Amino acid sequence: MGDDDEARAKVRRLLLSGDNTLKNRDDPASAERARARFQEALAVAEDAGLGEDILLIIRRRLAPGDAGPA
């Protein structure tokens, strides 16, 4: 697996984890945990130079007022 593939896989895992945290948890801290995963996904994607399409997906999850997956 190449570096690009590994970065994509890590971003995917982080997004799924964040999305599932939002869907399956009712405590107020869940949004913070999900946001932290989305921020990590954004950092991984930017560091790996992944495409703007992936960055847009992540940024939508980080947008203020966004309650869940894009």
trRosetta pair geometry for C-beta under 8 A, 3 or more apart (Angstrom, degrees):
i j d omega theta_ij theta_ji phi_ij phi_ji
1 5 4.5 -125 -170 94 88 129
1 6 5.4 111 130 -60 116 84
1 9 7.4 -11 -175 -9 145 143
2 5 4.7 97 54 9 75 102
2 6 6.9 -136 100 -5 39 88
3 6 5.6 -55 -147 37 31 112
3 7 6.3 32 155 -20 66 105
3 48 6.8 -171 143 -135 94 101
4 7 5.8 -54 -149 36 29 111
4 8 6.4 30 153 -18 64 106
4 48 6.2 134 -117 176 55 116
4 50 7.3 137 -151 -91 84 81
5 8 5.7 -53 -147 37 32 112
5 9 6.3 32 154 -19 65 106
6 9 5.7 -54 -147 37 31 111
6 10 6.4 30 154 -18 65 106
7 10 5.8 -54 -147 37 31 110
7 11 6.3 32 154 -19 65 106
7 44 5.6 176 -155 162 86 97
7 45 6.9 133 162 -99 110 43
7 47 7.5 -154 -128 82 132 88
7 48 3.4 83 -150 -90 169 164
7 50 6.2 -156 122 -53 125 116
8 11 5.7 -54 -146 37 30 111
8 12 6.3 32 153 -21 64 106
8 48 7.7 -146 -43 122 61 159
8 50 6.6 138 -82 -111 79 132
8 54 7.6 -104 -119 -112 83 154
9 12 5.7 -53 -148 35 30 113
9 13 6.5 32 153 -19 64 105
10 13 5.7 -53 -149 36 32 111
10 14 6.3 30 154 -17 65 107
10 41 7.7 -178 125 -117 78 69
10 44 5.3 -122 104 -175 122 158
11 14 5.8 -58 -148 38 30 110
11 15 6.3 29 155 -18 66 107
11 41 4.7 96 -143 -156 71 91
11 44 5.4 -162 -72 92 84 123
11 45 5.1 70 -102 -66 139 97
11 50 6.9 -34 -29 -12 161 170
11 54 6.5 34 143 -179 159 127
11 58 7.3 -77 -163 -72 112 128
12 15 5.9 -57 -147 37 29 109
12 16 6.3 26 157 -16 65 108
13 16 5.9 -58 -146 39 28 109
13 17 6.1 29 155 -20 64 110
14 17 5.7 -55 -145 38 29 113
14 18 6.2 28 157 -16 64 107
14 37 4.7 -179 -172 179 84 90
14 38 7.1 155 144 -85 105 30
14 40 5.5 -140 -141 88 146 104
14 41 3.8 -174 97 -71 134 101
14 44 7.1 148 1 20 151 141
15 18 5.8 -56 -146 39 29 109
15 19 6.1 29 156 -19 65 109
15 37 7.5 170 -79 136 24 108
15 38 7.1 67 -106 -105 64 72
15 41 5.5 88 -55 -117 78 163
15 57 7.4 1 -120 132 148 115
15 58 7.0 -106 -89 -98 112 82
15 61 7.1 -168 -134 -34 90 165
15 69 7.8 85 174 -118 96 100
16 19 5.7 -54 -143 39 29 111
16 20 6.1 27 159 -17 65 109
17 20 5.9 -57 -144 39 26 108
17 21 6.3 32 154 -24 62 106
17 34 8.0 -174 119 -120 69 66
17 37 5.2 -141 93 -149 107 155
18 21 5.6 -52 -148 31 30 114
18 22 6.7 28 155 -16 63 104
18 33 7.8 -172 -119 120 68 69
18 34 4.0 103 -160 -157 79 75
18 35 7.5 121 -144 -46 121 19
18 37 3.7 -164 -67 84 101 126
18 38 4.9 103 -136 -50 169 82
18 41 7.2 -89 -8 -14 139 134
18 61 6.7 76 120 172 141 145
19 22 5.9 -59 -156 36 31 109
19 23 6.3 22 153 -14 66 112
19 34 7.4 113 -54 -144 21 118
19 61 7.8 -84 -73 -123 83 134
19 68 6.9 72 -139 -170 75 80
19 69 4.6 30 -122 -66 116 115
20 23 5.6 -58 -141 42 34 109
20 24 5.6 -4 172 8 71 119
21 24 6.8 -72 -127 50 18 88
21 25 5.4 -18 -174 12 60 128
21 30 5.2 -177 163 -168 91 92
21 33 5.3 -128 -174 98 153 110
21 34 4.3 -168 83 -74 123 93
21 37 7.0 141 10 9 142 143
22 25 7.1 -57 -104 44 11 91
22 30 6.5 148 -96 140 40 110
22 31 6.8 62 -107 -99 87 62
22 34 4.8 49 -51 -93 92 164
22 67 7.3 145 -173 160 129 59
22 68 5.1 169 132 -112 145 79
22 69 7.4 177 64 -30 140 75
23 68 7.0 78 -67 -135 78 122
25 30 3.5 169 101 -103 129 147
25 33 7.8 15 62 51 164 131
26 30 7.1 89 38 3 10 145
27 30 5.3 118 67 -23 73 98
28 31 6.7 -44 -176 21 49 105
28 32 7.7 40 138 -7 68 105
29 32 5.3 -55 -161 39 55 115
29 33 6.1 56 144 -22 79 102
30 33 5.6 -53 -146 37 36 111
30 34 6.2 36 155 -19 68 105
31 34 5.7 -53 -145 38 31 111
31 35 6.2 34 154 -21 64 107
32 35 5.6 -53 -145 36 30 113
32 36 6.5 35 153 -22 63 103
33 36 5.7 -52 -151 32 32 113
33 37 6.8 31 151 -17 63 103
34 37 5.7 -56 -155 35 35 111
34 38 6.4 33 150 -18 68 106
34 61 8.0 -117 152 171 103 115
35 38 5.5 -54 -146 38 34 112
35 39 6.3 36 154 -20 67 104
35 62 6.8 98 -144 -119 83 75
36 39 5.7 -52 -146 36 31 112
36 40 6.5 32 153 -19 63 104
37 40 5.7 -53 -149 36 32 111
37 41 6.3 37 150 -22 64 104
38 41 5.5 -50 -148 34 34 115
38 42 6.5 37 151 -21 64 102
38 58 6.0 156 -169 -164 85 83
38 61 4.6 -145 -130 111 140 123
38 62 5.2 179 132 -67 131 89
39 42 5.6 -49 -150 33 34 113
39 43 6.5 34 152 -18 64 103
39 62 6.8 101 -74 -104 70 128
40 43 5.7 -53 -149 36 34 111
40 44 6.3 34 153 -19 67 105
41 44 5.8 -54 -147 37 31 111
41 45 6.2 30 155 -18 65 109
41 58 5.2 -160 109 -123 111 126
42 45 5.8 -57 -145 39 29 111
42 46 6.2 26 158 -17 65 108
42 55 7.0 76 -138 -138 80 74
42 58 4.6 165 -81 142 82 140
42 59 7.0 92 -109 -68 123 65
42 62 6.7 -1 -48 -34 143 147
43 46 5.9 -56 -143 39 28 108
43 47 6.1 27 159 -18 64 111
44 47 5.9 -59 -145 39 26 110
44 48 6.2 14 159 -10 63 114
45 48 6.1 -65 -144 44 25 104
45 50 4.3 -73 -158 42 80 127
45 54 5.3 -157 -145 122 134 118
45 55 5.6 173 129 -83 134 73
45 58 6.1 -169 16 -12 154 154
46 49 7.6 32 179 -71 32 34
46 50 7.7 -66 -59 34 23 85
46 55 6.9 78 -74 -106 77 116
50 54 4.5 -40 136 60 123 146
50 55 6.8 156 91 -44 93 84
51 54 5.3 101 66 8 75 97
51 55 7.2 -138 110 -1 43 91
52 55 5.3 -56 -145 41 39 114
52 56 6.1 47 154 -27 70 102
53 56 5.8 -50 -149 30 29 114
53 57 6.9 33 152 -20 60 102
54 57 5.7 -51 -155 30 35 114
54 58 6.6 29 151 -14 66 105
55 58 5.8 -58 -151 39 34 109
55 59 6.1 33 153 -20 69 109
56 59 5.7 -54 -141 38 30 111
56 60 6.4 38 157 -26 63 102
57 60 6.0 -54 -156 27 27 113
57 61 7.2 24 149 -15 59 103
57 70 5.8 -158 -150 55 65 139
58 61 5.8 -57 -161 33 38 110
58 62 6.6 24 148 -10 69 110
59 62 5.5 -63 -147 45 38 108
59 63 6.6 63 149 -51 67 87
60 63 5.6 -25 -153 -8 36 119
60 66 6.5 141 159 -113 61 156
60 70 3.8 51 111 -82 139 141
61 66 6.1 -165 -150 119 28 147
61 68 7.9 -52 -129 149 82 23
61 69 6.7 -16 -99 -119 105 42
61 70 5.9 -99 -58 -24 73 101
62 66 7.2 51 66 42 12 138
63 66 4.4 88 68 -27 87 123
66 70 7.4 -26 -155 -73 135 81
